[in-house]
């Protein structure tokens, strides 16, 4: 069986997925209050825990100090089986296209394999996880057998010295590499899942991207995904080796079929672009709306949020997860109608490129625009 060139898990990065979601919004672009239990959720992002066994310097999600825990007490709480079951029950009857497990390190949550299995039994169409890959590889194969459609392993270096610096742990790099190698071999044996490696690009590794991508492809990765270190975005592409890196990556891709590695190709156009992230490029408008909360839900064990970026950057929750489903929909619709994202400092600086493109298309579809 030939390997798929693109994951079955829907990704808003791709134009066809963006256009399909905008079309499916239909009348909601004009009337967000029409949001109902029957409106599909294209993505539910579940921050299972804020705990992690690594200390990556760029990570804003994990809890690093007692002071941070005092400021954001939700970081003390992780999902357990009962809390996850309540989450699934809240959305019973709503089509769930994709549920993504993340953290912290999602796989550290006790009984994680049962959460995967339960989500699949509840009818979630696609399941994925972001992980640092430091558990024994057999554990990840167990998660895949339970129902994961996609595994995203975080790996930012092609050699152990830089790997230790970017994880805060000496042994983490070698463990993650072994996991990717084993999972890559499983993919080659037609085990049905899609293997992505997420690589955060910052000042420490930007000059070695050709070597990093070459290394990842040698491990059997389906598609590498380059992620901008958002707090370095303004100057990330300004370094002496930039032209060499671009030429080297272009040469790597020229050797592959034109439709191979669509994530890598897409992210190469934005990873070094200072205006790819944020809303500074959007023309000012009094009624510009973010439609993400209508067909996505971002949650941790205590609350729900407008999006994962808002959670990561310390933005206010829309409400407690104990809200009834109808109340969650009402508060989500209210954010769409009243949230002034073009003035919100989190949205202004950190809104993802794919989210911005989706919202530009959705706003253009409104009858009053």
C-alpha positions in Angstrom: 0.0 0.0 0.0 1.5 3.4 -1.0 2.1 5.9 1.8 -0.2 8.8 1.9 1.4 12.2 1.1 -0.9 14.0 3.4 -2.4 13.1 6.7 -6.1 12.1 6.9 -6.3 14.5 9.9 -7.7 17.8 8.6 -5.3 20.7 8.8 -6.3 24.4 8.3 -2.9 25.0 6.8 -4.2 23.7 3.5 -6.3 25.9 1.2 -8.8 23.2 0.4 -9.5 22.5 4.1 -9.8 26.3 4.8 -12.2 26.8 1.9 -14.3 23.8 2.9 -14.6 25.0 6.5 -15.6 28.5 5.4 -18.3 27.0 3.1 -19.6 24.9 6.0 -19.9 27.9 8.3 -22.8 29.0 6.0 -25.2 31.4 7.8 -23.0 31.4 10.9 -20.7 34.0 9.3 -23.6 36.5 9.7 -25.4 34.9 12.7 -23.0 33.3 15.1 -25.8 32.9 17.6 -27.2 30.2 15.3 -24.4 27.9 16.6 -26.1 24.6 17.6 -25.3 21.2 19.0 -25.4 19.9 15.4 -22.7 22.3 14.2 -19.6 20.1 13.6 -16.5 20.8 15.6 -13.6 20.5 13.2 -11.1 20.4 16.0 -11.1 19.9 19.7 -7.7 20.7 21.2 -7.3 19.0 24.6 -4.4 20.2 26.8 -4.5 17.1 29.0 -1.8 18.4 31.4 0.6 21.2 31.9 3.2 18.7 33.3 6.2 17.8 31.2 9.4 15.8 31.7 11.4 18.2 29.5 12.3 21.9 29.9 12.3 23.3 26.3 13.3 27.0 26.6 10.7 28.3 24.1 7.7 26.5 25.6 5.1 28.8 27.2 2.7 26.0 28.2 4.4 24.1 30.9 4.3 25.3 34.5 7.9 26.4 35.5 7.6 28.0 38.9 5.4 28.3 42.0 4.8 31.9 41.1 3.4 30.9 37.7 1.2 28.3 39.4 -0.1 31.0 41.6 -0.9 33.3 38.7 -2.4 30.5 36.6 -3.8 27.9 39.0 -5.3 25.9 36.1 -1.8 24.6 35.5 -2.0 22.5 38.6 -4.8 20.4 37.1 -4.7 17.5 34.6 -7.4 15.5 33.0 -8.3 12.1 34.4 -10.6 9.5 32.9 -13.7 10.8 34.6 -13.0 14.4 33.4 -12.3 13.3 29.9 -15.5 11.3 29.8 -17.4 14.4 30.9 -15.8 16.3 28.1 -17.0 13.7 25.5 -20.5 13.7 27.1 -20.8 17.5 26.7 -20.4 17.1 23.0 -22.5 14.0 22.5 -24.6 14.5 19.3 -22.1 17.0 17.9 -20.0 15.7 15.0 -16.4 15.7 16.2 -14.1 15.7 13.2 -10.8 15.8 15.0 -9.5 15.7 18.6 -5.9 16.6 19.3 -4.2 15.6 22.5 -1.4 18.0 23.7 0.1 19.5 26.9 2.6 19.7 28.6 3.3 16.1 27.7 0.0 14.4 27.0 1.4 10.9 27.2 2.3 11.4 30.9 -1.4 11.4 31.9 -2.2 8.1 33.6 -4.3 5.9 31.4 -3.6 7.9 28.2 -4.2 4.9 26.0 -7.7 4.5 27.5 -8.5 8.1 26.7 -7.5 7.5 23.1 -9.6 4.3 23.0 -12.6 6.1 24.6 -12.5 9.0 22.1 -12.5 6.6 19.2 -15.4 4.6 20.7 -17.3 7.9 21.2 -17.2 8.5 17.4 -14.4 11.1 17.1 -13.5 10.8 13.4 -9.7 11.5 13.7 -7.3 11.5 16.7 -3.8 13.0 16.9 -1.2 13.7 19.6 1.8 16.0 20.0 4.5 14.3 22.1 8.1 14.8 22.9 8.7 11.1 22.1 10.6 10.2 25.2 8.5 7.2 26.3 9.6 3.8 25.0 8.6 3.4 21.3 6.3 0.4 22.1 4.1 2.8 24.1 3.4 4.9 21.0 2.6 1.8 19.0 0.1 0.9 21.7 -1.4 4.4 21.4 -1.7 4.0 17.6 -3.3 0.6 18.0 -5.9 2.2 20.3 -6.9 4.7 17.6 -4.5 7.5 16.9 -4.5 8.6 13.3 -1.5 10.9 13.5 1.5 11.3 15.8 3.5 14.5 15.9 6.9 14.2 17.6 8.7 17.3 18.7 12.4 17.2 17.6 14.4 20.4 17.1 17.9 19.1 16.5 19.9 16.6 14.4 22.6 16.0 17.0 22.6 15.3 20.7 24.5 18.4 21.9 21.9 20.9 20.5 19.2 18.4 21.4 20.2 18.6 25.1 20.2 22.4 25.0 16.8 22.5 23.4 15.1 20.0 25.7 16.9 20.7 29.0 17.6 17.0 29.4 20.7 15.1 28.2 19.0 11.8 27.3 15.8 13.2 25.7 17.1 13.7 22.2 18.3 10.1 21.8 15.0 8.8 23.2 12.9 10.9 20.8 15.1 9.9 17.8 14.7 6.2 18.6 10.9 6.7 18.8 10.8 8.5 15.5 13.0 5.8 14.0 10.7 3.0 15.2 7.6 4.8 14.2 9.1 5.5 10.8 9.8 1.8 10.3 6.2 1.0 11.4 4.9 3.4 8.7 7.1 1.7 6.1 5.4 -1.6 7.2 2.0 0.1 6.4 0.9 0.6 10.0 -2.0 3.0 9.4 -1.1 6.4 10.9 0.7 9.5 9.7 4.0 10.5 11.3 4.9 14.2 11.5 7.9 15.8 13.3 7.4 19.3 14.7 10.6 21.3 14.7 10.5 24.7 16.4 12.9 27.0 14.5 14.8 29.6 16.5 18.1 31.3 16.6 19.8 28.1 17.9 19.0 25.8 15.0 18.0 28.0 12.0 21.4 27.8 10.3 21.2 23.9 10.5 17.8 23.4 9.0 19.1 21.6 5.9 20.9 19.1 8.2 17.9 18.8 10.4 15.4 18.2 7.6 17.8 15.7 5.9 18.1 13.8 9.2 14.4 13.7 9.8 13.7 12.4 6.4 16.3 9.7 7.0 14.2 8.5 10.0 11.1 7.8 7.8 9.1 10.8 8.7 6.0 11.4 6.5 6.3 15.2 6.7 8.4 17.6 8.7 6.6 20.7 10.0 8.7 23.8 10.7 7.3 26.0 13.5 8.4 29.6 14.0 9.6 30.5 17.5 7.0 33.3 17.8 9.0 35.5 20.1 11.8 35.6 17.6 9.7 36.1 14.5 10.7 39.7 13.8 14.3 38.8 13.2 14.3 35.1 12.7 15.1 35.2 9.0 18.0 37.7 9.4 21.1 35.6 9.7 24.3 35.2 7.5 23.4 31.6 6.4 19.8 32.4 5.4 20.4 32.2 1.6 22.4 28.9 1.9 19.6 27.4 4.1 16.9 28.3 1.6 18.9 27.0 -1.4 19.7 23.8 0.5 16.1 23.2 1.4 14.9 24.0 -2.1 17.5 21.5 -3.4 16.2 18.8 -1.0 12.6 19.3 -2.2 13.6 19.3 -5.8 14.7 15.7 -5.5 11.2 14.7 -4.2 7.9 14.4 -6.1 6.2 17.8 -6.4 3.3 16.7 -4.2 5.5 15.2 -1.5 6.0 16.9 1.9 3.2 19.4 1.7 3.6 20.6 5.3 7.3 21.3 4.8 6.7 23.1 1.5 3.9 25.2 3.0 5.8 26.2 6.1 9.0 27.1 4.2 7.0 30.0 2.8 6.2 31.4 6.2 8.7 30.2 8.8 11.1 33.1 8.3 8.4 35.7 7.3 8.0 38.3 10.1 4.5 39.1 9.0 3.3 35.5 8.7 2.1 35.5 12.3 -0.1 38.1 13.8 -2.8 40.5 12.5 -0.7 43.6 11.7 -1.3 42.9 8.0 -5.1 42.9 8.3 -6.7 46.2 7.3 -8.4 47.9 10.3 -12.1 47.2 10.4 -14.6 47.8 13.2 -16.4 44.5 12.7 -13.7 42.0 11.8 -14.5 38.7 13.4 -12.6 35.5 14.5 -14.7 32.5 13.6 -12.4 29.8 15.2 -14.6 29.4 18.4 -17.6 28.4 16.3 -16.1 25.2 14.9 -13.2 24.5 17.2 -12.9 24.1 21.0 -9.7 24.5 23.1 -9.8 23.1 26.6 -7.7 22.3 29.6 -9.0 20.4 32.7 -10.7 23.5 34.1 -11.7 25.9 31.2 -12.4 26.5 27.5 -10.7 29.2 25.4 -11.1 31.0 22.1 -8.1 29.1 20.6 -4.9 27.3 21.6 -2.8 30.4 21.0 -5.0 32.3 23.5 -4.4 29.5 26.1 -0.7 29.4 25.5 -0.2 33.1 25.7 -2.1 33.4 29.0 -5.4 34.9 27.6 -8.6 34.7 29.6 -10.8 31.6 29.3 -14.3 31.9 27.8 -15.7 30.1 30.8 -15.3 27.1 33.1 -15.5 23.6 31.6 -18.4 22.9 33.9 -20.6 25.2 31.8 -23.4 23.4 30.1 -22.9 22.8 26.4 -25.4 25.5 25.4 -23.6 28.0 27.6 -20.3 27.1 26.0 -21.8 27.7 22.6 -23.4 31.0 23.7 -20.1 32.3 25.1 -18.2 31.1 22.0 -20.7 33.0 19.8 -20.4 36.1 21.9 -16.6 36.1 21.6 -17.0 35.9 17.8 -19.5 38.9 17.8 -17.8 41.0 20.4 -14.1 40.1 20.6 -12.1 42.8 19.0 -9.2 40.7 17.8 -7.5 43.4 15.8 -7.0 45.3 19.1 -6.3 42.3 21.3 -2.5 42.1 22.0 -2.5 38.3 21.9 -4.3 38.1 18.6 -2.3 41.0 17.1 1.1 39.5 17.8 0.5 35.7 17.8 -2.5 34.8 15.6 -1.4 31.9 13.3 -1.0 32.4 9.6 -3.6 29.7 8.8 -6.0 31.1 11.3 -5.7 34.6 9.8 -6.2 33.3 6.3 -9.3 31.4 7.4 -10.8 34.4 9.1 -10.0 36.7 6.2 -11.9 34.3 3.9 -14.8 33.9 6.4 -15.1 37.7 6.9 -15.2 38.1 3.1 -18.1 35.7 2.9 -20.3 37.8 5.2 -23.2 39.4 3.4 -22.7 42.8 5.1 -19.1 43.2 3.9 
